[in-house]
Amino acid sequence: AMMQADVAREDVDIQSSRRLPKLNLVARYSDTNSLDEVIGGEDKRIYVELTAPLYQGGQLKAGVRQARETRDSYLQQLLGARRSAELLVREKAMSFFSASRRARSLQGSLESADAFLDAAEESHRLGLKELVEVLDARSQVFEIRRDLAEAEHEQMLSWLELKSAMNRLDEGFLADLEDSAPVTE
């Protein structure tokens, strides 16, 4: 869209320049060898030629007007493309931040569930709780770990989509990604 807008700007300048007079420096050389001495010989000429456009029935104004309208159309398309790209990046960023918050929340829930499981196991050893309560606590820890893995996966995909939307996804980034994960803060 930017290249089309640049071409359209240049076209406006070209169309506008058709109204201006043109000054040309012309050089001609001819050598006619013939048996007739009147016609034969060398002809060397250098002259300046000035051409000025006269009234052409509105063709010049119409060409300039059409070029300006085309330029404005391409500028509107460029503006739309920029807005669309901004919205896409904003959407992907919000998705990433949401997944990051969910992962942090689940990490806190996992710590709490682990502490509850430890307390439930200790209470069971002391005979204060039944085995069903310990199994429920283990089930809760498992569910939170599963949800946390899903949230971290979603966070990673959101991170990649955000980098892609920002046009920052390249082979070097993907190679570095294997060595490190994005920060969840």
C-alpha positions as CSV (number, residue, x, y, z in Angstrom):
1,A,0.0,0.0,0.0
2,M,2.9,2.4,0.8
3,M,4.5,1.7,-2.6
4,Q,1.2,2.2,-4.4
5,A,0.8,5.6,-2.6
6,D,4.3,6.6,-3.5
7,V,3.7,5.7,-7.2
8,A,0.5,7.7,-7.1
9,R,2.3,10.7,-5.6
10,E,4.8,10.6,-8.4
11,D,2.0,10.3,-11.0
12,V,0.4,13.5,-9.6
13,D,3.8,15.3,-10.2
14,I,4.0,13.9,-13.7
15,Q,0.5,14.9,-14.6
16,S,1.1,18.4,-13.1
17,S,4.3,18.8,-15.0
18,R,2.4,18.4,-18.3
19,R,1.1,21.9,-17.8
20,L,4.6,23.4,-17.8
21,P,6.5,24.5,-20.9
22,K,9.3,22.2,-22.0
23,L,12.7,23.5,-23.1
24,N,14.8,21.1,-25.2
25,L,18.3,21.4,-26.6
26,V,18.3,19.6,-30.0
27,A,21.4,18.7,-32.0
28,R,21.3,17.3,-35.5
29,Y,23.8,16.1,-37.9
30,S,23.3,14.7,-41.4
31,D,25.6,13.8,-44.2
32,T,24.1,13.3,-47.6
33,N,26.5,12.3,-50.3
34,S,24.9,12.7,-53.7
35,L,26.0,13.6,-57.2
36,D,24.0,16.8,-57.0
37,E,26.0,19.5,-55.2
38,V,22.9,21.4,-54.3
39,I,21.5,18.6,-52.2
40,G,24.7,16.9,-51.0
41,G,26.9,17.9,-48.1
42,E,26.9,18.0,-44.4
43,D,24.2,19.6,-42.3
44,K,25.0,20.5,-38.7
45,R,22.4,22.2,-36.5
46,I,22.0,23.0,-32.8
47,Y,18.9,24.8,-31.6
48,V,16.8,25.4,-28.6
49,E,13.2,24.3,-28.8
50,L,10.5,25.6,-26.5
51,T,7.0,24.0,-26.4
52,A,4.2,25.3,-24.4
53,P,1.0,23.4,-24.0
54,L,-2.0,25.2,-25.2
55,Y,-5.6,24.6,-24.4
56,Q,-6.4,20.9,-24.8
57,G,-10.0,20.8,-23.9
58,G,-9.5,20.3,-20.1
59,Q,-7.4,17.2,-20.7
60,L,-4.5,18.5,-18.5
61,K,-6.7,19.4,-15.6
62,A,-8.6,16.1,-15.9
63,G,-5.4,14.1,-15.9
64,V,-4.1,16.0,-12.8
65,R,-7.5,15.6,-11.0
66,Q,-7.6,11.9,-11.8
67,A,-4.0,11.4,-10.5
68,R,-4.9,13.2,-7.3
69,E,-8.0,11.1,-6.8
70,T,-6.0,7.9,-7.4
71,R,-3.4,9.2,-4.9
72,D,-6.0,9.9,-2.3
73,S,-7.5,6.5,-2.8
74,Y,-4.2,4.8,-2.3
75,L,-3.5,7.0,0.8
76,Q,-6.9,5.9,2.2
77,Q,-5.9,2.2,1.5
78,L,-2.6,2.8,3.3
79,L,-4.3,4.3,6.3
80,G,-6.7,1.4,6.4
81,A,-3.9,-1.1,6.2
82,R,-2.0,0.6,9.0
83,R,-5.1,0.7,11.2
84,S,-5.8,-3.0,10.5
85,A,-2.2,-3.9,11.4
86,E,-2.4,-1.9,14.6
87,L,-5.6,-3.6,15.6
88,L,-4.2,-7.0,14.8
89,V,-1.1,-6.3,16.9
90,R,-3.3,-4.9,19.7
91,E,-5.5,-8.0,19.6
92,K,-2.5,-10.4,19.7
93,A,-0.9,-8.4,22.6
94,M,-4.1,-8.5,24.6
95,S,-4.3,-12.3,24.0
96,F,-0.7,-12.7,25.1
97,F,-1.2,-10.6,28.3
98,S,-4.4,-12.5,29.1
99,A,-2.6,-15.8,28.8
100,S,0.3,-14.5,30.9
101,R,-2.1,-13.4,33.7
102,R,-3.9,-16.8,33.5
103,A,-0.6,-18.6,33.8
104,R,0.5,-16.5,36.8
105,S,-2.9,-17.0,38.5
106,L,-2.7,-20.8,37.9
107,Q,0.9,-20.8,39.3
108,G,-0.4,-19.2,42.5
109,S,-3.2,-21.7,42.6
110,L,-0.8,-24.6,42.2
111,E,1.3,-23.4,45.1
112,S,-1.7,-23.2,47.2
113,A,-3.0,-26.6,46.1
114,D,0.5,-28.1,46.7
115,A,0.4,-26.7,50.3
116,F,-3.1,-28.1,50.8
117,L,-2.0,-31.5,49.5
118,D,0.9,-31.6,51.9
119,A,-1.3,-30.6,54.8
120,A,-3.9,-33.3,53.7
121,E,-1.2,-36.0,53.5
122,E,0.2,-35.0,56.9
123,S,-3.3,-35.0,58.4
124,H,-4.0,-38.4,56.9
125,R,-0.7,-39.8,58.4
126,L,-1.9,-38.5,61.8
127,G,-5.3,-40.0,61.3
128,L,-7.2,-36.7,61.1
129,K,-8.3,-37.0,57.5
130,E,-9.5,-39.8,55.3
131,L,-7.8,-41.0,52.2
132,V,-10.6,-39.6,50.0
133,E,-9.7,-36.1,51.0
134,V,-6.0,-36.7,50.1
135,L,-7.1,-38.1,46.7
136,D,-9.3,-35.1,46.1
137,A,-6.3,-32.8,46.9
138,R,-4.1,-34.8,44.5
139,S,-6.8,-34.6,41.8
140,Q,-7.0,-30.8,42.4
141,V,-3.2,-30.5,42.0
142,F,-3.3,-32.5,38.8
143,E,-6.1,-30.4,37.3
144,I,-4.3,-27.2,38.1
145,R,-1.0,-28.5,36.6
146,R,-2.9,-29.5,33.4
147,D,-4.6,-26.1,33.2
148,L,-1.2,-24.4,33.8
149,A,0.4,-26.4,31.0
150,E,-2.5,-25.4,28.7
151,A,-2.2,-21.7,29.8
152,E,1.6,-21.8,29.2
153,H,1.0,-23.3,25.8
154,E,-1.6,-20.7,25.0
155,Q,0.8,-18.0,26.2
156,M,3.6,-19.3,23.9
157,L,1.2,-19.4,20.9
158,S,0.0,-15.9,21.7
159,W,3.6,-14.7,21.9
160,L,4.4,-16.2,18.5
161,E,1.3,-14.7,17.0
162,L,2.2,-11.3,18.4
163,K,5.7,-11.5,17.0
164,S,4.3,-12.6,13.7
165,A,1.8,-9.7,13.7
166,M,4.6,-7.3,14.4
167,N,6.6,-8.9,11.6
168,R,9.4,-9.8,14.0
169,L,9.1,-13.6,13.5
170,D,12.2,-14.8,11.7
171,E,14.5,-17.9,11.8
172,G,16.9,-16.3,14.3
173,F,14.0,-15.6,16.7
174,L,12.7,-19.1,16.4
175,A,16.2,-20.5,17.1
176,D,16.5,-18.4,20.2
177,L,13.1,-19.5,21.2
178,E,14.2,-23.0,21.6
179,D,16.7,-21.9,24.2
180,S,14.5,-19.6,26.2
181,A,10.8,-18.9,26.9
182,P,9.1,-15.5,27.1
183,V,9.0,-13.8,30.5
184,T,5.5,-14.1,32.1
185,E,5.7,-10.8,34.0
